[in-house]
Amino acid sequence: MTKVAILGGGPGGLFTAYLLEQKFKDSCETTLFEASARTGGKIVTRQFDIAPVIYEAGAAEFYNYAKVGPDPLLELVGKLGLKTAPIISRTVVLDGKILRNESDIRRLCGRTTLVAIREFRKLCAEAMPLADWYEGASHFDNSHPWARRTCGDILDSVGDPVARKYLKVAVHSDLATEPHLTNGLNGLKNFLMDVPGYLGLYSVQGGNQRVPDLLRRQLTGTRIQTDSPVTRVEKNADQTYRVSFRHAITAVHEDFDAVFAALPLDCLGAIEWGGEGLRRAMASFVAYYDRSGHYVRVTVLFRKPFWRQQIPDCWFMLDAFGGCCVYDESARQDAGAYGVLSWLIAGTNAAWLSNFDDCTMTGMILNSLPEPLRSEGISLFMEGHVDRWIASISAQPGGLPVRDARSAHRPEPKDHPGLFVVGDYLLDSTINGTLDSADFATDFFQSWRLKRNLLEIAATSQPQTSNPQTGNPQTGNPRKIDKSYFDRYHDDLSYEDSYDWYFDAKYVCDLIGIVWKAKPPYRLLDAGSASGLTLADFADFGIEAWGVENNKYIHNRTPARWRKRNLLGDVRKLPFADGQFDFVYETCLVSVAEDDLGAAIRELHRVSRRGVIFASLTSDMNPELFRRQDLLTGVKSLMPLWEWGELFSCNGFRIAATEERTLERLWRCEQKYNEGDEPWYPDRDSLRYCFYTRLPDEPVRRKKPRREKT
């Protein structure tokens, strides 16, 4: 049983607790600490005092990615039994003109302005195609030319001043800051929200707060400790973590094997991190991501929805306060005859407004209504509420440059491998991003647990020695692949005698046909080919297969007929020509040290022409498989599937299987060939990260030779 502490009861903490229970069932004993009396963080649904009408006081909406790829948050909302309501609008109010569509823009602002808006959005779509926008790999983000420009610079490139103002107003509340305070890439991702096909918005019927409330009820194996602010975290001599917190007036501490810090950055920085190494690491971590954005929400109850005839949408963008979003709360929740508008004010205007009292601020908000609506709105006013969310969101999510997921979620992996961080600021400053972050962190936790298990096995099977520098006990590495591994590959059967249980060339052939629509003959490299038995099986299907294997013992057992094609070699330096193979079927990357994985994948890129099937063991495969201790023999790089996806994307590949129909066919194929055995992959969508198409080599830019002076 692994004891786990979660710091923070907002969406990140609740998502983490839920995923721990889902992924690890009864193997974790989890405690969640929340400083306040409630859980849910910035997902808050409130009710007016004088009427039974609810409104969103915090996170306004969730993003719908389902048309592009898997959408974990939407799936979770469905599992909780909640119904959703789409939030649709295209209205922008600019200089008193209500622009509901392109016809209004052409009629009221002119054709030149409309063309400039169209051209800018076309430019955005070309700068980040849909697939790249959805995957969001750090490598692509950091190499993107807009990453080195400010969002303000990007907007300045729009020549038409009316179009420029329109685009700035439309994006300002999504940025949560001013365009010059965030980079162009963050701006681009938010500009694309207004491009059809990229995403949709929705809210939950009955209030968004139902998500954290129902999620908390699902946590049957998690102890939730509210009114318990954490004050200090430190590592003990036995490698556990001591969490100190206050409960009522009492100072308490408990010890845990692992800690998830699912707190906003300001709260993360307020904790005392014990030990100089951890203190420095966490201070550096907070400083890297501390790019605060601000929101203020002002919500007003009116006697009736007086704006509906002119603005029938669920929300509209208003050019007041630098550009703010005004939600029609009564369009998504039952408000009876009443009307409810909620202003979401962002950036420096939000920070400035937060200094005023609620009454003054509400008056300023009412006066911001466009002229055709202002006087009627003031006369119909009933009640107003202000919710301040200062420094509650990141204005530069992901940091600059964007860190890879592992570095982002593990602030000090060397000496504190059991400490993980969860937060929307690590990805995209959305609730969707918070769930993704919790998913990443719990996957890293699984990898860490498995590696710790390997070390424990090694400690019981090898004599203990002392570290010559510190004198402390140390154990050997996890079990390496030796002769006995192949001689007793399955129970007491050798590799050759059990080979047919583990490999089917027709299966690989079918996978290639589904993903790349390729039929034999073609040339294939089996990377991790052992004694080359696969080569003969592939030949039966018209495939010219070659192999590479780095273990001398099993390679020496290669049948004489295949010795010229089954070579002894290292995947980090393959003995083959550039582009020699159409496809690579690999099972060896898990045995390569993490620091060498980039070099190994680049070698696969060099020798392949079309793509790679990634078939190595991963930490998020069926947990039942890991009960077999021999499965982890020789493992050096144990990571979740999606992290392998990041590695391949950083080294010349893109994900090949993205379409729903392709994934469905792959899943049926997997179930067919694995019938009667333990499943390897948890679900259909995990197969996305098993197939990679080779991208062309980037052209080498040669500098012109410099002429020497004569």
C-alpha positions in Angstrom: 0.0 0.0 0.0 1.4 3.4 -1.0 0.5 6.4 1.2 -0.2 9.4 -0.9 -0.8 13.1 0.1 -2.6 15.5 -2.2 -2.2 19.2 -1.4 -5.2 21.2 -2.6 -8.9 20.4 -3.0 -9.5 22.3 -6.2 -10.1 20.7 -9.6 -6.4 19.5 -9.7 -6.6 17.8 -6.3 -9.9 16.2 -7.0 -8.9 15.0 -10.5 -5.7 13.6 -9.0 -7.5 11.7 -6.3 -10.1 10.4 -8.8 -7.4 9.1 -11.2 -5.4 7.5 -8.4 -8.5 5.5 -7.4 -9.3 4.6 -11.0 -5.7 3.6 -12.0 -4.5 2.0 -8.8 -7.8 0.8 -7.1 -6.9 -0.5 -3.6 -3.1 -0.1 -3.8 -3.0 3.6 -2.6 -4.1 5.1 0.7 -4.8 8.8 -0.2 -5.3 11.9 1.9 -6.4 15.2 0.3 -5.6 18.4 2.3 -7.7 21.5 1.6 -7.1 24.8 3.3 -10.7 26.0 3.1 -14.0 24.5 4.1 -15.0 23.6 0.6 -13.5 21.7 -2.3 -13.8 22.7 -6.0 -11.4 25.6 -6.1 -12.3 28.1 -8.9 -15.3 26.1 -10.1 -17.9 27.9 -8.2 -21.7 28.2 -8.8 -23.6 30.6 -6.7 -27.2 31.8 -6.3 -28.6 35.3 -6.0 -30.0 36.5 -2.7 -33.4 37.8 -3.9 -34.2 35.2 -6.6 -33.6 31.4 -6.9 -31.3 31.9 -9.9 -27.8 30.4 -10.2 -24.8 31.8 -12.0 -21.1 30.9 -12.5 -18.9 32.8 -10.2 -15.6 31.1 -11.3 -14.7 29.0 -14.3 -17.3 29.9 -16.9 -17.0 27.0 -19.4 -15.3 23.8 -20.4 -13.7 23.1 -23.8 -15.0 20.4 -26.2 -12.3 18.7 -28.2 -14.3 15.6 -29.1 -14.4 16.4 -32.8 -10.6 16.4 -32.9 -9.6 13.6 -30.6 -10.1 12.1 -27.2 -11.7 14.5 -24.7 -11.1 13.2 -21.1 -13.0 16.0 -19.4 -16.1 15.5 -21.5 -15.9 11.8 -21.0 -15.7 12.3 -17.2 -18.6 14.7 -17.2 -20.6 12.0 -19.0 -19.5 9.3 -16.5 -20.8 11.5 -13.6 -24.2 11.5 -15.3 -24.2 15.2 -16.0 -25.8 16.9 -19.0 -24.1 19.7 -20.9 -25.3 22.7 -22.8 -23.3 24.2 -25.7 -22.2 27.8 -25.5 -22.2 29.4 -28.9 -21.6 32.9 -30.0 -19.8 35.0 -32.6 -21.0 38.5 -31.4 -18.5 41.3 -30.8 -19.6 44.8 -29.7 -17.2 47.4 -31.1 -17.6 51.1 -30.7 -21.3 50.7 -30.0 -21.9 48.5 -33.0 -23.3 45.0 -32.4 -21.5 42.7 -34.9 -23.2 39.3 -34.8 -21.8 37.9 -38.0 -19.7 38.6 -41.1 -22.6 40.4 -42.7 -22.8 42.9 -39.8 -19.0 43.4 -40.0 -19.2 44.1 -43.8 -22.2 46.4 -43.4 -21.1 48.4 -40.3 -17.3 48.3 -40.6 -16.6 47.8 -44.3 -15.4 45.1 -46.6 -11.7 45.9 -45.9 -12.1 45.2 -42.2 -13.9 41.9 -42.9 -11.2 40.8 -45.3 -8.5 41.7 -42.8 -10.2 39.6 -40.1 -10.6 36.6 -42.5 -7.0 36.8 -43.6 -5.7 36.9 -40.0 -7.7 33.9 -39.0 -6.6 32.0 -42.1 -3.0 32.9 -41.2 -3.6 31.5 -37.7 -5.0 28.2 -39.0 -1.9 27.9 -41.3 0.4 28.7 -38.5 -1.0 25.9 -36.4 -3.0 23.2 -38.1 -5.7 21.4 -36.2 -3.6 18.2 -35.4 -0.7 20.3 -34.0 -3.0 22.5 -32.0 -4.7 19.4 -30.4 -1.5 17.5 -29.6 0.4 20.5 -28.2 3.9 19.0 -28.0 6.5 21.1 -26.3 9.0 20.6 -29.1 6.7 22.1 -31.7 5.7 24.9 -29.4 9.3 26.0 -28.7 10.3 25.8 -32.3 7.3 27.8 -33.5 8.2 31.2 -34.9 5.4 32.9 -33.0 6.9 31.7 -29.7 9.6 34.3 -30.0 7.2 37.2 -30.6 4.7 38.8 -28.3 1.0 38.6 -28.9 1.0 42.3 -29.3 3.5 42.1 -32.1 1.2 39.6 -33.9 -1.7 41.9 -33.6 0.3 44.9 -34.8 0.8 43.0 -38.1 -2.9 43.5 -38.9 -2.9 46.6 -41.0 -6.6 47.6 -40.7 -7.1 49.4 -37.4 -10.7 48.3 -36.9 -9.9 44.7 -37.6 -7.0 44.9 -35.2 -9.2 46.2 -32.4 -11.9 43.6 -33.2 -9.3 40.8 -32.9 -7.9 42.2 -29.7 -11.3 42.6 -28.1 -12.2 39.0 -29.1 -9.1 37.5 -27.5 -8.4 39.6 -24.5 -10.5 37.8 -21.9 -9.0 34.4 -23.0 -5.5 35.7 -22.5 -6.2 36.9 -18.9 -3.4 39.5 -19.6 -2.4 42.2 -22.0 -1.1 41.1 -25.5 2.3 42.5 -24.9 2.7 40.4 -21.7 2.3 37.0 -23.3 3.9 35.4 -26.3 2.5 35.1 -29.8 2.1 31.3 -29.5 -0.2 31.7 -26.5 -2.1 34.3 -28.5 -2.3 32.0 -31.5 -3.9 29.2 -29.5 -6.5 31.6 -28.2 -7.1 33.2 -31.6 -7.8 29.7 -33.0 -10.8 29.4 -30.6 -12.7 31.7 -33.0 -11.7 29.6 -36.1 -14.5 27.0 -36.9 -13.5 23.4 -36.4 -11.0 23.8 -33.6 -13.2 23.5 -30.5 -16.6 24.1 -28.9 -17.6 25.4 -25.5 -20.1 24.0 -23.0 -21.3 24.3 -19.5 -23.0 21.8 -17.2 -26.7 22.0 -16.6 -27.4 22.8 -13.0 -24.1 24.6 -12.6 -20.4 23.8 -13.3 -19.9 23.2 -9.6 -21.7 19.9 -9.9 -18.6 18.5 -11.5 -16.3 18.8 -8.4 -19.3 18.1 -6.1 -20.1 14.8 -7.8 -16.5 13.9 -8.3 -15.9 14.2 -4.5 -18.7 11.8 -3.9 -16.9 9.3 -6.2 -13.9 9.3 -3.9 -14.6 6.3 -1.7 -11.0 5.6 -1.0 -9.7 9.1 -0.3 -9.7 10.8 3.1 -10.6 14.5 2.6 -9.2 16.8 5.2 -10.8 20.3 4.9 -9.8 23.4 6.9 -6.3 22.0 6.9 -3.8 24.3 5.3 -0.4 22.6 4.6 2.5 24.6 6.0 5.6 22.5 5.4 6.8 19.5 3.3 10.1 17.8 3.9 11.8 14.5 3.1 12.5 12.0 5.9 15.6 9.9 6.2 13.6 6.8 5.1 12.7 8.5 1.8 9.1 9.3 2.9 7.7 12.8 3.0 6.5 14.6 6.1 3.5 16.9 5.5 2.8 19.4 8.3 -0.5 21.2 8.4 -2.8 23.1 10.7 -6.2 21.8 11.8 -8.2 24.2 13.9 -5.5 25.5 16.3 -3.5 22.3 16.3 -0.3 21.7 14.3 -0.2 18.2 12.9 2.1 16.2 10.7 1.8 12.9 8.8 4.2 10.9 6.7 3.6 9.7 3.1 5.4 7.8 0.4 4.5 10.4 -2.3 3.1 13.9 -2.5 1.0 15.6 -5.2 1.1 19.4 -5.0 -2.2 20.5 -6.8 -2.1 24.1 -5.7 -2.2 27.5 -7.4 1.3 29.0 -7.7 0.8 31.6 -5.0 -0.2 28.9 -2.5 2.7 26.6 -3.7 5.1 29.4 -2.9 3.6 29.9 0.6 4.5 26.4 1.7 7.8 25.9 3.5 9.8 23.3 1.6 12.2 21.6 4.0 15.9 20.9 3.0 18.0 23.3 1.0 17.8 21.3 -2.2 14.0 21.0 -2.2 13.7 24.7 -1.1 15.8 25.8 -4.1 14.0 23.5 -6.5 10.6 24.7 -5.6 11.6 28.4 -5.5 13.0 28.0 -9.0 9.8 26.1 -10.1 7.5 28.8 -8.9 9.6 31.6 -10.4 9.6 29.8 -13.8 5.8 29.7 -14.0 4.9 32.8 -12.1 3.3 34.9 -14.9 0.1 36.0 -13.2 -3.1 36.7 -15.1 -6.1 38.2 -13.5 -9.9 38.0 -13.6 -12.8 39.7 -12.0 -16.4 38.5 -12.5 -19.3 40.9 -12.0 -22.7 39.2 -12.3 -25.9 41.1 -12.5 -29.5 40.0 -12.1 -32.1 41.9 -14.2 -35.9 41.7 -14.2 -35.8 40.4 -17.7 -33.3 39.6 -20.5 -33.7 42.9 -22.2 -30.8 42.3 -24.6 -32.1 39.2 -26.3 -33.6 40.8 -29.4 -30.4 42.5 -30.3 -27.9 39.8 -28.9 -29.5 36.3 -28.9 -26.2 34.5 -28.3 -25.0 32.8 -25.1 -22.2 35.4 -24.7 -20.7 38.4 -26.5 -17.4 40.2 -26.5 -17.5 43.9 -25.4 -14.8 46.4 -26.1 -15.0 47.9 -22.6 -12.2 47.3 -20.1 -9.7 46.4 -22.9 -12.1 43.7 -24.1 -14.2 41.5 -21.9 -16.6 38.6 -22.3 -20.2 39.1 -21.2 -22.0 35.8 -20.5 -25.8 35.4 -20.7 -26.0 33.2 -17.7 -29.8 32.9 -18.1 -29.3 31.4 -21.5 -27.7 28.2 -20.1 -29.5 27.9 -16.8 -33.2 28.2 -16.0 -33.7 31.7 -14.7 -37.5 31.9 -15.2 -38.4 35.4 -16.4 -35.2 37.0 -15.1 -32.1 37.8 -17.1 -28.5 37.4 -15.9 -25.4 38.9 -17.4 -21.9 38.2 -16.1 -18.9 40.3 -17.1 -15.5 38.5 -17.2 -12.9 41.2 -17.1 -9.3 40.3 -17.6 -5.7 41.4 -17.2 -4.6 44.8 -15.8 -8.2 46.1 -16.0 -9.3 43.3 -13.6 -6.4 44.1 -11.2 -7.4 47.8 -11.3 -11.1 47.2 -10.8 -10.5 44.9 -7.9 -9.5 47.9 -5.8 -13.0 49.3 -6.0 -15.8 48.2 -3.7 -18.5 46.0 -5.1 -21.2 48.7 -5.4 -18.8 51.1 -7.3 -17.7 48.3 -9.6 -21.2 47.2 -10.4 -22.1 50.7 -11.4 -19.1 50.9 -13.7 -20.1 47.6 -15.3 -23.7 48.7 -16.0 -22.3 51.9 -17.6 -20.2 49.7 -20.0 -23.3 48.3 -21.7 -23.5 49.5 -25.3 -25.7 52.6 -25.9 -28.7 50.8 -27.3 -29.0 48.7 -24.1 -27.5 50.9 -21.3 -30.5 52.9 -20.0 -32.9 49.9 -20.1 -30.3 47.7 -18.3 -29.8 50.3 -15.5 -33.6 50.6 -15.0 -34.0 46.8 -14.8 -31.1 46.2 -12.4 -32.0 44.1 -9.3 -28.8 42.6 -7.7 -25.1 42.4 -8.4 -22.2 40.3 -7.1 -18.4 40.6 -7.6 -15.9 37.7 -7.5 -12.3 38.5 -7.6 -9.8 36.0 -9.1 -6.6 38.0 -8.9 -3.4 36.1 -9.8 -5.6 33.0 -10.2 -4.4 32.0 -13.7 -1.2 31.9 -15.7 -0.7 34.6 -18.4 2.0 32.4 -20.0 0.9 28.8 -19.5 3.6 26.2 -19.9 6.3 28.7 -19.2 8.7 30.1 -21.7 10.2 28.1 -23.2 7.6 25.4 -22.7 8.9 22.5 -20.6 8.3 18.9 -21.5 5.6 17.2 -19.4 8.1 15.2 -17.3 10.1 18.3 -16.3 7.0 20.3 -15.7 5.4 17.8 -13.3 8.5 16.6 -11.4 10.3 19.7 -10.0 13.1 17.8 -8.4 13.2 14.2 -9.7 16.7 13.3 -8.7 16.5 13.6 -4.9 12.7 13.9 -4.6 11.2 11.4 -7.1 8.1 11.0 -5.1 7.0 14.7 -5.4 4.7 15.6 -8.3 3.0 18.9 -9.2 -0.4 19.3 -10.8 -1.7 22.6 -12.3 -3.4 24.2 -15.3 -0.6 26.7 -15.5 1.7 23.8 -16.7 -0.4 23.4 -19.9 -3.1 25.8 -21.1 -4.8 27.5 -18.1 -8.1 25.6 -18.5 -10.0 23.0 -16.5 -9.4 20.6 -19.3 -5.7 21.2 -18.9 -6.0 20.6 -15.2 -7.4 17.1 -15.8 -4.6 16.4 -18.4 -2.0 17.6 -15.9 -3.4 15.2 -13.2 -3.4 12.4 -15.7 0.2 13.1 -16.6 1.3 13.3 -12.9 -0.5 10.1 -12.0 1.2 8.3 -15.0 4.6 9.5 -13.7 3.6 8.3 -10.3 2.9 4.8 -11.8 6.3 4.8 -13.5 8.0 5.8 -10.2 6.2 3.1 -8.3 7.2 0.4 -10.8 10.8 1.6 -10.8 10.8 1.5 -7.0 9.4 -2.0 -7.2 12.3 -3.0 -9.5 14.8 -1.6 -7.0 13.1 -3.4 -4.1 13.3 -6.7 -6.1 17.0 -6.0 -6.8 17.6 -5.2 -3.2 16.3 -8.6 -2.1 18.1 -10.6 -4.8 21.6 -8.8 -4.6 23.9 -8.3 -1.6 24.0 -4.8 -0.2 27.1 -2.7 -0.6 28.0 0.7 0.6 28.3 3.9 -1.3 32.0 4.7 -1.3 31.3 8.5 -1.0 28.6 8.6 1.6 29.0 5.2 3.3 25.2 4.7 3.1 23.9 1.3 1.9 23.1 1.0 -1.8 21.7 -1.8 -3.9 22.4 -2.9 -7.4 20.4 -2.1 -10.5 17.2 -4.0 -11.4 17.8 -7.4 -12.9 19.6 -7.4 -16.2 18.8 -9.6 -19.1 21.1 -12.7 -18.9 21.1 -16.2 -20.2 18.5 -17.4 -17.8 16.0 -14.8 -19.1 16.0 -16.4 -22.6 16.4 -20.0 -21.3 13.3 -19.7 -19.1 11.5 -17.1 -21.1 8.0 -18.4 -20.2 7.8 -20.6 -17.1 10.4 -23.3 -17.9 10.2 -22.9 -21.7 13.0 -21.3 -23.7 12.6 -18.3 -25.9 12.3 -20.5 -29.0 9.8 -22.9 -27.4 7.5 -20.1 -26.3 8.0 -17.8 -29.3 4.7 -18.6 -30.9 2.8 -17.4 -27.8 4.2 -13.9 -28.1 4.5 -13.1 -31.8 2.3 -13.2 -34.9 3.7 -11.7 -38.1 0.1 -11.5 -39.5 -0.8 -9.2 -36.6 2.0 -6.8 -37.5 1.1 -7.0 -41.2 -2.5 -6.1 -40.4 -1.5 -3.2 -38.2 0.6 -1.7 -41.0 -2.2 -2.2 -43.4 -4.7 -0.4 -41.2 -2.5 2.6 -40.3 -0.5 3.2 -43.5 -2.7 1.2 -46.0 0.5 -0.6 -47.2 0.5 -4.2 -48.5 3.6 -6.4 -48.9 6.1 -6.5 -50.5 8.0 -4.0 -48.4 11.1 -3.9 -46.3 10.9 -4.0 -42.5 13.3 -3.7 -39.6 12.6 -5.7 -36.4 14.5 -3.7 -33.7 14.9 -6.1 -30.9 14.8 -9.2 -33.0 16.4 -11.7 -30.5 17.4 -14.8 -32.5 15.7 -13.6 -35.7 12.8 -16.0 -35.7 10.5 -13.2 -36.8 12.3 -12.8 -40.1 11.1 -16.2 -41.3 7.6 -15.5 -40.3 7.6 -12.1 -42.0 9.0 -13.7 -45.2 5.9 -16.0 -45.3 3.8 -12.8 -45.9 6.1 -11.4 -48.6 7.9 -9.0 -46.2 11.7 -8.6 -46.5 12.5 -8.4 -42.8 15.9 -7.6 -41.2 16.7 -7.6 -37.5 19.0 -5.9 -35.0 19.7 -7.3 -31.6 22.2 -6.1 -28.9 22.2 -9.3 -26.7 25.1 -11.5 -27.8 23.7 -14.7 -26.2 20.3 -14.7 -27.9 21.8 -13.3 -31.1 24.2 -16.3 -31.3 21.1 -18.6 -31.5 20.1 -17.1 -34.9 19.4 -19.8 -37.5 22.1 -20.0 -40.1 19.7 -19.0 -42.9 19.0 -15.6 -41.3 22.4 -14.6 -39.9 23.1 -12.2 -42.8 19.9 -10.3 -42.0 19.8 -10.5 -38.2 22.6 -8.3 -37.2 24.2 -7.7 -33.8 24.0 -4.0 -33.1 22.9 -1.0 -31.0 19.7 0.8 -31.8 21.5 4.1 -30.9 23.8 3.4 -33.9 22.2 1.2 -36.4 24.3 -0.7 -39.0 22.0 0.2 -41.8 21.8 2.8 -44.6 19.6 5.9 -44.6 16.0 5.0 -45.6 16.8 1.3 -45.9 13.4 0.2 -44.5 9.8 1.1 -45.2 8.8 0.3 -41.6 10.3 -0.4 -38.2 8.8 -2.7 -35.7 10.5 -2.0 -32.4 10.4 -3.7 -29.0 13.7 -2.6 -27.6 13.4 1.1 -26.7 12.3 0.3 -23.2 15.8 -1.2 -22.7 17.6 2.0 -23.6 18.6 4.5 -20.9 16.4 7.6 -20.8 19.2 9.9 -21.7 19.9 7.9 -24.9 16.3 7.7 -26.1 16.5 10.7 -28.4 19.5 9.3 -30.2 17.8 5.9 -30.6 14.6 7.4 -32.0 16.6 9.6 -34.4 18.3 6.5 -35.7 14.9 4.9 -36.3 14.0 8.0 -38.2 17.2 7.8 -40.2 16.8 4.2 -41.4 13.0 4.3 -42.0 11.0 5.8 -44.9 7.4 5.6 -43.8 6.9 4.8 -40.1 7.5 3.0 -36.8 5.3 0.6 -34.8 6.1 1.3 -31.1 5.6 -2.0 -29.2 7.7 -1.6 -26.1 6.4 -2.0 -22.6 4.9 1.2 -21.0 4.0 2.1 -17.5 0.3 2.6 -18.3 -0.4 -0.8 -19.8 -2.7 -3.3 -18.0 -1.5 -3.3 -14.4 -2.1 -7.1 -14.2 0.8 -7.6 -16.5 3.2 -6.1 -14.0 2.4 -8.9 -11.5 4.8 -11.0 -13.6 8.2 -9.8 -12.3 10.1 -11.0 -15.3 8.2 -8.5 -17.5 10.3 -5.7 -16.0 13.6 -7.5 -16.6 16.1 -5.2 -18.4 13.8 -2.2 -18.3 15.6 1.1 -18.2 13.0 3.6 -19.5 9.5 3.0 -18.1 7.1 5.7 -19.3 3.5 6.2 -20.2 2.4 5.9 -23.8 1.7 9.6 -24.3 5.2 10.5 -23.1 6.7 8.2 -25.8 4.5 10.2 -28.1 6.3 13.3 -27.0 9.7 11.7 -27.6 8.8 10.6 -31.1 7.3 14.0 -31.9 10.5 15.7 -30.8 12.6 13.5 -33.0 11.1 13.6 -36.5 7.8 11.7 -36.3 4.1 12.6 -36.0 1.3 10.4 -34.6 -0.1 8.3 -37.5 -3.3 7.0 -36.1 -5.6 9.9 -35.3 -8.9 9.2 -37.1 -11.8 7.6 -35.2 -12.3 4.9 -37.8 -8.6 4.0 -37.8 -8.5 3.7 -34.0 -11.6 1.6 -34.0 -10.1 -0.8 -36.6 -6.9 -1.0 -34.6 -8.8 -1.8 -31.4 -10.7 -4.6 -33.1 -7.5 -6.0 -34.5 -5.9 -5.9 -31.1 -8.8 -7.7 -29.5 -8.8 -10.3 -32.2 -5.2 -11.3 -31.9 -5.2 -11.0 -28.1 -8.4 -13.0 -27.5 -8.2 -15.2 -24.4 -5.1 -13.4 -23.0 -4.7 -10.5 -20.7 -5.1 -7.2 -22.6 -2.0 -5.2 -23.0 -3.5 -1.8 -23.8 -6.1 -0.1 -21.4 -8.4 1.2 -24.2 -8.7 2.1 -27.8 -7.4 5.6 -27.5 -4.1 4.4 -26.1 -3.3 2.9 -29.5 -2.8 6.5 -30.8 0.7 6.4 -29.3 1.8 3.2 -30.9 2.2 4.3 -34.6 4.4 7.1 -35.9 4.8 8.4 -39.4 8.2 9.7 -40.4 8.4 13.4 -41.2 10.8 14.6 -43.9 14.3 15.7 -42.8 14.4 19.4 -42.1 16.5 21.1 -44.7 20.0 22.0 -43.6 20.6 25.7 -43.8 24.1 26.3 -45.0 25.8 29.6 -44.3 27.4 31.3 -47.2 31.2 31.0 -47.1 32.8 34.1 -45.7 35.3 35.7 -48.0 38.7 36.3 -46.5 40.1 39.7 -46.8 43.0 40.0 -49.2 
